[in-house]
Amino acid sequence: MSRSAKATKKTTKKTATKTAATAATAAATAAAPAPAPATATAAPAAATATAATAAATAAAATATAAATATATAAAAAATTAATAETAPAATAATAAAAAAAVDIP
């Protein structure tokens, strides 16, 4: 066999091997499931997290408003009760002072 025939045979064999390897790689790539893009996966997760944060913020605002209203109502009730308790005594003291002032010669 001549050198040129040997070289052609060797080149043909290498080409066939490379072609087979390329075909195997292409088949493996086609068979593998396409990975989901990171943004497609991350975007719904971020939207869910944002919605959860918004819900938590709204719940906290509602709880704060309710606690403030309750505390304000309790303070108003305490003030009213204290005024109701002290008003008669203050009125009596004022009347006694006025009477004493009138009795002074």
C-alpha positions as CSV (number, residue, x, y, z in Angstrom):
1,M,0.0,0.0,0.0
2,S,1.4,3.4,-1.0
3,R,2.0,6.2,1.5
4,S,-0.8,8.2,0.0
5,A,-3.2,5.3,0.4
6,K,-2.2,4.8,4.0
7,A,-2.6,8.5,4.7
8,T,-6.0,8.5,3.1
9,K,-7.0,5.4,5.1
10,K,-5.8,7.0,8.4
11,T,-7.5,10.3,7.6
12,T,-10.8,8.5,6.8
13,K,-10.6,6.5,10.0
14,K,-10.0,9.7,12.1
15,T,-12.8,11.5,10.3
16,A,-15.2,8.5,11.0
17,T,-14.2,8.5,14.7
18,K,-14.7,12.2,15.0
19,T,-18.1,12.0,13.2
20,A,-19.2,9.2,15.5
21,A,-18.1,11.3,18.6
22,T,-20.0,14.3,17.3
23,A,-23.1,12.3,16.6
24,A,-22.9,10.8,20.1
25,T,-22.6,14.2,21.6
26,A,-25.5,15.6,19.6
27,A,-27.6,12.6,20.7
28,A,-26.8,13.1,24.3
29,T,-27.5,16.8,24.1
30,A,-30.8,16.2,22.4
31,A,-31.8,13.6,25.0
32,A,-30.9,15.8,28.0
33,P,-33.7,18.0,29.2
34,A,-33.1,21.7,28.7
35,P,-32.3,23.4,31.9
36,A,-34.8,26.0,33.0
37,P,-33.3,29.5,32.7
38,A,-32.4,30.9,36.0
39,T,-34.5,34.0,35.5
40,A,-37.6,32.0,34.7
41,T,-37.2,30.1,38.0
42,A,-36.1,33.1,40.1
43,A,-38.8,35.5,38.9
44,P,-41.8,33.6,40.3
45,A,-39.9,33.0,43.6
46,A,-39.1,36.7,43.9
47,A,-42.8,37.6,43.1
48,T,-43.9,35.2,45.8
49,A,-41.5,36.6,48.3
50,T,-42.6,40.2,47.5
51,A,-46.2,39.2,47.9
52,A,-45.4,37.5,51.3
53,T,-43.6,40.7,52.4
54,A,-46.5,42.9,51.4
55,A,-48.9,40.6,53.3
56,A,-46.7,40.6,56.4
57,T,-46.4,44.4,56.2
58,A,-50.2,44.8,55.9
59,A,-50.8,42.5,58.8
60,A,-48.3,44.4,60.9
61,A,-49.9,47.7,60.0
62,T,-53.4,46.3,60.9
63,A,-52.0,45.0,64.2
64,T,-50.4,48.3,65.0
65,A,-53.5,50.2,64.2
66,A,-55.6,47.9,66.4
67,A,-53.2,48.1,69.3
68,T,-53.1,51.9,69.0
69,A,-56.9,52.2,69.0
70,T,-57.2,49.9,72.0
71,A,-54.5,51.8,74.0
72,T,-56.2,55.1,73.1
73,A,-59.6,53.8,74.2
74,A,-58.2,52.5,77.4
75,A,-56.4,55.8,78.2
76,A,-59.6,57.7,77.5
77,A,-61.6,55.4,79.7
78,A,-59.0,55.7,82.5
79,T,-59.1,59.5,82.2
80,T,-62.9,59.6,82.3
81,A,-62.9,57.3,85.4
82,A,-60.3,59.3,87.2
83,T,-62.2,62.6,86.4
84,A,-65.4,61.1,87.6
85,E,-63.8,60.0,90.9
86,T,-62.0,63.2,91.6
87,A,-64.6,65.7,90.4
88,P,-67.0,65.4,93.4
89,A,-64.1,65.8,95.9
90,A,-62.8,68.8,93.9
91,T,-66.2,70.4,93.8
92,A,-66.6,69.8,97.6
93,A,-63.2,71.3,98.3
94,T,-64.0,74.3,96.2
95,A,-67.3,74.8,98.0
96,A,-65.7,74.5,101.4
97,A,-63.0,77.0,100.4
98,A,-65.7,79.4,99.2
99,A,-67.7,79.0,102.4
100,A,-64.6,79.5,104.5
101,A,-63.8,82.7,102.5
102,V,-67.3,84.0,103.1
103,D,-67.0,83.3,106.9
104,I,-63.8,85.3,107.3
105,P,-64.6,88.6,109.0
